[in-house]
Amino acid sequence: MEQIIADNTTDTICALSTPAGRGGIAVVRVSGPGAIDITDSIWNGKSLQQAQSHTTHLGTVLDTELRPLDQALATIFRSPNSFTGENVVEISVHGSIYIQQQLLASLIKAGARMAEPGEFTRRAYLNSRLDLAEAEAVADIIASSSRAAHSLAMSQLQGRFSSNINALRDKLVNIASLLELELDFSEEDVTFADRSQLRNLAVEIKSTVDSLAATFDSGQAIVNGIPVAIVGRPNVGKSRLLNTLLQTDRAIVSDIPGTTRDTVEDTMDIHGTTFRFIDTAGIRHTDDPIEKLGIDRAKDKISQAKIIIWLISPDELADQSAIEEFHNQIRTDMSADSTLILAINKIDTIDTSEIPATTAVAQQLIGAKHICNISALKNTGIDNLKNQILELATTNLPDDESMIVTNARHHAALQQASKALTTLLEGLPENTPTPQPTGVPGNTPACALPLTPDLLAYHLHEAIDNLATITGTITSQEILNTIFSRFCIGK
C-alpha cells in the first residue's frame, strides 16, 4: 500500500537557480499555483497570464516599489508540463547581485516565498514527475565531476535503475497476492501459490538484488574517485610522483626519509574518469611512534585501493630479499580485487641501455603483470603510467549497460531486501511440496511447511517494501527531509 506524504504544495515558491554571486546572467525560478500571476504582477511587457506554455517573452521586471529593475526574459511552463508539475516561470536577468536580491524581494512581496533546499525537485517527486531514485539523480548530476559519474546519474534520471527495481518488485507482488488469497481462504484449504515457483522466483530476485548491491563499491569509486595508492620505501619519490601526476605541489618533497608521516590525497580526471591518488608514508621498520602511525595508515589505504602503484628505484632491485619481503607485505595488505602496477622510478639516473635489463630483473623478482618505467622528476613515462591506470580501471568497472548502485540509501535497501529473501528461502527448503488440502490421502498437510503462508507473506512484503523505498513508492517524511536537504535551494 502506498503511503501518502503530507507536504505543503499549495503556496508559490521562488529561488535563485544559478550559482550565487555575480555572473553574465542569473535565473530565478518560480513554481506553484500562483507562479504566473505573481510574476505578471511585477512584469512590464506582454501579459504572462495569456502566454502559452513553453514560450519565452521579453519584458522588464519591477522592484518592490514597482520601478523598472532590469530587462528580462520570462519563460512560461504551465502545469502539468513542467519540471515540478506546477505552473513555473523562469526569469533570466543580468547577473548583478543587487538585481538578484531585488527580484527575489519583489516576488516575495507579490506573494511568493523563498524555497527550501531541494523543494523544486521535491515537488516534482510529489507530483509524480519523478520517482525518488530519479529525484536523487538530479542531485547526482549537479554534483558529478567526471564523465563516468555524469553517465551514471543520467542513466538513473532516465529511469533505467527505477525500471529494474520496479520489475523486481512487481514479480514479488504477483506471488504475494497469491499468498494473500491463500490467507483469505485458509479455512477452505485452498492453495494458489506454487512453492517451487515461489522458491525459484525468490532465488532469481535475490541473485539480482545481491548483484546490484555488489556494484556499490564500484559506484562509489566512480563518483568519489577510484582510489590509487602510491606505496614504496622512504625516499623513492612517492610525493614527487603525486605532485607530477596532479601537476601541483600537493605533497612536501624532501630527501629526508620519513618526511611523509600521513596520507596525502587529491583527485584528478583522466579521460573522463576521476581518480583519487593517495601518497602514503614510506613503509619501513622504525621506532618512531608517529611514523609507525603513518605506516599503519598507509597499509589501511592499500587495503582500500583499487589500484596500487608500487614505486621502486633501480638500485633497490639489487636487494632481492628486501624486494620479496616488501612484495609479500603489499600482497598481504591489498584486497583481492585490486591491481598492482610496478613503477620503476628514477630511470633518469641510469643509462638508457640499462632500462631493459632493469625491467627484466623486476619482472623476474616480482612477476608483476604491469610494469612502467618512469622518472617523476623529469616527467618521463608519466603519460604511459596514466594510460595503464585508466586501462586497468575501465577493465575492472562494469560496462555502460550495467546497473551500478552509487547511493548509500539504495545500497542499504537492497541489503535489507536480500536479508528478507534469505529468511524466506530458509523457510522454503528445496523440494518443499506445495500444500494440498488436508484430509486427502497422499497429500501433505499445510502444517508440515517450515514457514506458514502468513510468515511467507510477511517476509515477501518485507522485501517488497525495501525495494519500494528506493523509488519512493513507500517512504517517510523523515527520509524525504534527509534526501532533499542535500540539494541546493534553487533545485
C-alpha positions in Angstrom: 0.0 0.0 0.0 1.4 3.4 -1.0 2.0 5.9 1.8 0.9 9.4 1.1 3.4 12.1 2.2 1.9 15.3 3.5 3.6 18.4 2.1 2.7 22.0 1.5 2.5 22.4 -2.2 -0.4 25.0 -2.2 1.9 28.0 -2.0 4.2 29.5 -4.6 8.0 29.3 -4.1 10.9 31.2 -5.7 14.7 30.9 -5.6 17.8 31.7 -7.5 18.6 28.7 -9.6 22.0 29.8 -10.9 25.1 29.8 -8.6 25.1 32.7 -6.1 27.4 35.6 -7.0 28.0 37.9 -9.9 27.8 36.5 -13.5 26.7 37.1 -17.0 23.1 36.1 -16.3 21.1 34.9 -13.4 18.0 32.7 -13.4 15.2 33.0 -10.8 12.7 30.1 -10.8 9.1 30.5 -9.5 6.8 27.5 -9.0 3.3 27.0 -7.7 -0.3 27.7 -8.4 0.4 31.5 -8.4 3.7 31.4 -10.3 2.4 33.1 -13.5 0.1 35.6 -11.8 2.7 36.7 -9.2 5.4 37.1 -11.9 2.9 39.0 -14.1 2.3 41.5 -11.3 5.9 42.6 -11.3 6.2 42.4 -15.1 6.1 45.1 -17.8 5.6 43.5 -21.2 3.2 41.1 -22.9 0.8 39.6 -20.3 2.2 36.4 -19.0 -1.3 35.3 -17.9 -2.2 35.0 -21.6 1.1 33.4 -22.6 1.2 29.8 -23.9 3.2 27.1 -22.2 6.9 26.7 -23.2 7.2 30.2 -24.6 9.7 32.9 -23.8 8.9 36.7 -23.6 11.0 39.8 -23.4 10.0 42.5 -20.8 11.0 44.4 -17.7 10.9 43.1 -14.2 10.0 45.6 -11.4 11.4 46.1 -7.9 9.4 46.2 -4.7 8.3 49.8 -5.5 7.2 48.8 -9.0 10.1 50.7 -10.6 11.9 49.2 -13.6 14.7 46.8 -12.3 16.1 45.1 -15.3 15.3 43.9 -18.8 14.5 40.2 -18.6 13.3 37.1 -20.3 10.4 35.1 -18.8 9.9 31.5 -19.8 6.5 30.0 -19.1 5.8 26.4 -18.3 2.2 25.5 -17.5 1.0 22.7 -15.3 1.4 19.7 -15.6 4.1 20.1 -18.3 6.9 21.5 -16.2 9.7 20.2 -14.1 7.7 20.4 -10.9 4.3 19.6 -12.4 3.1 23.0 -11.4 3.0 26.4 -13.1 6.6 27.5 -13.4 8.2 30.7 -14.6 12.0 31.1 -15.1 13.1 34.7 -15.2 16.5 35.4 -16.7 18.1 38.7 -15.7 21.6 40.2 -15.8 23.8 38.6 -13.1 24.2 41.6 -10.8 23.9 40.5 -7.1 21.8 43.6 -6.5 19.3 42.7 -9.3 19.1 39.1 -8.0 18.3 40.3 -4.4 15.8 42.9 -5.6 14.0 40.5 -7.9 13.6 37.9 -5.1 12.4 40.6 -2.7 9.8 41.8 -5.3 8.5 38.2 -5.9 8.2 37.7 -2.1 6.3 40.9 -1.7 4.0 39.9 -4.5 3.0 36.7 -2.7 5.8 34.1 -3.2 8.0 32.7 -0.5 11.7 31.5 -0.6 12.1 27.9 -1.5 13.7 25.4 0.9 16.7 23.3 -0.2 15.6 20.8 -2.9 11.9 22.0 -2.8 11.5 22.2 -6.6 12.7 18.7 -7.1 10.7 17.6 -4.0 7.5 19.0 -5.7 8.4 17.1 -8.9 8.5 13.9 -6.9 5.3 14.7 -5.0 3.6 15.5 -8.3 4.8 12.2 -9.8 7.1 13.9 -12.4 10.0 11.9 -10.9 10.2 8.9 -8.7 12.5 9.2 -5.6 15.5 7.5 -7.3 15.2 9.8 -10.3 14.9 12.8 -8.0 18.1 11.8 -6.2 19.8 11.5 -9.7 19.1 15.2 -10.2 21.4 16.0 -7.2 24.0 13.5 -8.5 24.0 15.2 -11.9 24.7 18.5 -10.3 27.5 17.0 -8.2 29.0 15.0 -11.0 32.6 15.9 -11.7 33.5 13.4 -14.4 32.1 11.9 -17.5 31.7 8.5 -15.8 29.8 9.9 -12.8 27.6 12.0 -15.1 26.7 9.0 -17.2 25.6 7.0 -14.1 23.5 9.9 -12.9 21.9 10.4 -16.3 21.1 6.7 -16.6 19.3 6.9 -13.2 17.5 10.1 -14.1 16.2 8.5 -17.3 14.6 5.7 -15.2 16.8 2.7 -16.1 17.5 1.9 -12.5 14.0 2.5 -11.3 12.6 0.3 -14.1 14.8 -2.6 -13.0 13.8 -2.1 -9.3 10.1 -1.9 -10.2 10.3 -5.0 -12.4 11.7 -7.0 -9.4 9.1 -5.6 -7.1 6.2 -6.4 -9.5 7.3 -10.1 -9.6 7.3 -10.3 -5.9 3.9 -8.5 -5.7 2.3 -11.0 -8.0 3.4 -14.0 -5.9 2.5 -12.2 -2.7 -1.0 -11.6 -4.0 -1.5 -15.4 -4.4 -0.3 -15.9 -0.8 -2.8 -13.3 0.4 -5.5 -15.2 -1.4 -4.5 -18.4 0.5 -4.8 -16.5 3.7 -8.3 -15.2 2.7 -9.4 -18.8 2.0 -7.4 -20.5 4.8 -10.4 -22.3 6.2 -11.1 -23.9 2.8 -7.6 -25.3 2.4 -7.2 -23.7 -1.0 -3.7 -23.3 -2.4 -2.8 -20.7 -5.0 0.9 -20.1 -4.7 3.1 -22.9 -6.0 6.0 -23.3 -3.5 8.6 -24.4 -6.1 7.7 -21.4 -8.3 8.0 -19.1 -5.2 11.4 -20.5 -4.4 12.7 -20.2 -7.9 11.5 -16.6 -8.1 13.0 -15.7 -4.7 16.3 -17.3 -5.8 16.2 -15.3 -9.1 15.4 -12.0 -7.5 17.8 -12.4 -4.6 20.6 -13.1 -7.1 19.7 -9.9 -9.0 19.5 -7.9 -5.8 22.8 -9.2 -4.5 24.5 -8.4 -7.8 23.2 -4.9 -7.7 24.3 -4.4 -4.1 27.8 -5.7 -5.1 28.3 -2.8 -7.5 28.1 -0.2 -4.7 31.9 -0.1 -4.2 32.4 0.4 -7.9 29.7 3.1 -7.9 31.3 4.9 -5.0 34.7 4.7 -6.8 33.3 6.3 -9.9 31.5 9.1 -8.0 34.2 9.9 -5.5 37.3 8.8 -7.5 38.8 5.4 -8.0 41.4 5.1 -5.2 45.0 4.7 -6.3 47.6 4.2 -3.6 51.2 5.1 -4.2 53.4 2.9 -2.0 57.1 2.2 -1.6 60.2 2.6 0.6 61.1 6.1 2.0 62.8 8.4 -0.4 61.7 6.5 -3.5 59.8 9.5 -4.9 56.2 8.9 -3.9 55.4 12.5 -3.0 57.1 13.8 -6.2 55.1 11.3 -8.3 51.9 12.6 -6.7 52.8 16.2 -7.5 53.8 15.2 -11.0 50.5 13.4 -11.6 48.5 16.3 -10.2 50.7 18.9 -11.8 50.8 20.8 -8.5 52.9 20.9 -5.3 50.3 18.9 -3.3 52.8 16.9 -1.1 56.0 18.0 0.5 59.1 16.7 -1.3 62.3 16.1 0.8 65.4 14.0 0.7 64.9 13.3 4.4 63.5 9.7 4.9 60.1 9.7 6.7 59.0 13.2 5.7 55.6 11.9 4.8 54.0 10.9 8.1 50.4 10.8 6.9 48.5 10.1 3.7 48.0 12.9 1.3 45.1 12.7 -1.2 43.8 14.5 -4.2 41.7 13.8 -7.2 42.3 14.2 -11.0 40.4 13.4 -14.1 41.9 11.1 -16.7 39.9 11.0 -19.9 36.5 11.3 -18.1 37.2 9.1 -15.1 38.0 10.5 -11.7 40.9 9.0 -9.7 41.8 9.7 -6.1 45.6 9.4 -5.7 46.9 8.7 -2.3 50.5 9.4 -1.3 51.4 7.1 1.6 54.1 7.1 4.2 57.2 5.2 3.3 57.0 1.6 4.6 60.0 0.5 6.7 60.9 -0.7 10.1 61.0 2.3 12.5 60.8 3.0 16.2 59.3 6.5 15.7 55.7 6.2 17.0 54.4 8.9 14.7 56.0 7.4 11.7 54.6 4.0 12.7 51.1 5.5 12.8 51.7 6.9 9.3 52.8 3.4 8.1 49.7 1.8 9.6 47.5 4.3 7.7 49.4 3.5 4.6 48.6 -0.1 5.0 44.9 0.8 5.5 44.9 2.8 2.3 46.5 -0.2 0.4 43.6 -2.4 1.5 41.1 0.2 0.2 42.8 1.0 -3.1 41.6 -0.4 -6.4 45.0 0.2 -8.0 48.3 0.2 -6.2 51.4 1.8 -7.7 54.5 0.2 -6.1 57.2 2.8 -6.7 60.7 1.3 -6.7 64.2 2.7 -7.7 66.6 0.8 -9.9 69.2 0.4 -7.1 66.6 -1.3 -4.8 66.5 -4.3 -7.2 69.9 -5.3 -6.1 68.5 -6.4 -2.7 66.4 -9.4 -3.6 65.4 -10.4 -0.1 64.1 -6.8 0.7 62.1 -6.8 -2.5 60.5 -10.1 -1.8 59.7 -9.0 1.8 58.1 -5.8 0.6 56.2 -7.6 -2.1 54.8 -10.1 0.4 53.7 -7.2 2.7 51.8 -5.4 -0.2 50.1 -8.7 -1.2 49.1 -9.2 2.4 47.6 -5.7 2.7 45.9 -5.3 -0.7 42.4 -6.6 -1.4 41.6 -9.4 -3.7 40.1 -7.2 -6.4 42.9 -4.6 -6.5 45.6 -4.5 -9.1 49.4 -3.8 -8.7 51.4 -1.6 -11.1 55.2 -1.7 -10.6 56.6 1.7 -11.4 60.4 1.8 -11.7 61.2 5.4 -10.8 64.4 7.4 -11.3 65.2 5.9 -14.7 66.9 9.2 -15.4 69.7 8.1 -13.0 70.7 5.1 -15.1 71.9 4.7 -18.7 69.1 4.2 -21.2 70.7 0.9 -22.3 70.3 -0.5 -18.8 66.5 0.0 -18.7 65.5 -3.3 -20.5 67.7 -5.3 -18.1 66.4 -3.5 -15.1 62.8 -4.2 -16.2 63.6 -7.8 -16.8 65.1 -8.1 -13.2 61.9 -6.6 -11.8 59.8 -9.0 -13.8 61.8 -12.0 -12.6 61.7 -10.9 -8.9 58.1 -9.8 -8.6 56.3 -11.3 -11.6 54.3 -8.1 -12.0 52.0 -8.1 -15.0 52.0 -4.3 -15.2 55.4 -2.6 -15.2 56.1 1.0 -16.1 59.5 2.9 -16.3 59.2 6.5 -15.2 61.0 9.5 -13.9 58.8 11.6 -11.6 61.5 14.3 -11.6 61.8 14.5 -15.4 58.2 13.7 -16.1 59.2 10.8 -18.2 56.8 7.9 -18.8 54.0 9.6 -16.8 51.6 9.5 -19.7 52.2 5.8 -20.1 51.6 5.3 -16.4 48.3 7.3 -16.6 47.2 5.1 -19.6 47.9 1.9 -17.7 45.9 3.2 -14.7 43.0 4.2 -16.9 43.0 0.9 -18.8 43.0 -1.1 -15.5 40.2 1.0 -14.0 37.9 0.7 -17.0 38.6 -3.0 -17.3 37.6 -3.7 -13.7 34.5 -1.4 -13.8 31.1 -2.6 -15.0 30.2 -1.7 -18.6 27.9 1.1 -19.6 24.9 -1.2 -19.9 25.2 -2.5 -16.3 23.2 -1.1 -13.4 25.5 0.4 -10.9 24.5 1.5 -7.4 26.0 4.8 -6.3 23.6 5.8 -3.5 24.1 4.5 0.1 20.4 4.6 0.8 19.7 2.3 -2.2 22.5 0.0 -1.2 21.1 -0.3 2.4 17.6 -1.0 1.0 18.9 -3.7 -1.4 20.8 -5.4 1.5 17.6 -5.4 3.6 15.6 -6.8 0.7 18.2 -9.6 0.3 18.1 -10.3 4.0 14.3 -10.8 3.8 14.6 -13.0 0.8 17.2 -15.1 2.6 14.9 -15.7 5.5 12.1 -16.6 3.0 14.3 -19.1 1.3 15.3 -20.7 4.6 11.7 -21.3 5.2 11.3 -22.8 1.7 13.8 -25.7 1.5 14.3 -27.3 -1.9 11.8 -30.0 -2.8 9.3 -28.5 -0.4 5.9 -29.6 -1.7 3.1 -27.2 -2.4 0.5 -27.7 0.4 -2.6 -29.6 -0.6 -6.0 -29.7 1.1 -5.8 -31.7 4.3 -7.6 -35.0 4.7 -6.9 -36.2 1.2 -4.8 -39.4 1.1 -1.3 -38.8 -0.2 -1.4 -35.1 0.4 1.0 -33.2 2.7 -0.7 -31.2 5.5 -0.1 -27.5 5.3 1.4 -27.5 8.9 4.3 -29.6 7.6 5.7 -26.5 5.8 8.7 -24.9 7.5 7.0 -21.5 7.1 3.3 -21.0 7.1 1.6 -18.8 4.4 1.3 -15.8 6.7 5.0 -15.9 7.5 5.9 -16.3 3.9 3.7 -13.3 3.1 5.4 -11.3 5.8 8.9 -11.8 4.5 7.8 -11.3 0.9 6.2 -7.9 1.9 9.4 -7.0 3.8 11.4 -7.5 0.6 8.8 -5.6 -1.5 8.7 -2.7 0.9 12.5 -2.4 0.9 12.6 -2.3 -2.8 9.7 0.2 -2.8 11.6 2.7 -0.6 14.2 3.0 -3.4 11.8 4.6 -5.9 9.7 6.2 -3.2 6.5 4.1 -3.6 6.8 3.8 0.1 8.8 6.3 2.1 8.5 8.6 5.1 8.7 12.3 5.7 12.0 11.9 7.6 13.6 10.2 4.7 12.3 12.8 2.3 13.7 15.6 4.5 17.1 13.9 4.6 17.3 13.4 0.9 16.2 16.8 -0.2 18.2 18.7 2.4 21.4 18.0 0.4 20.0 19.8 -2.6 20.8 23.4 -3.3 18.0 25.9 -2.7 17.3 26.7 -6.4 16.9 23.0 -7.2 
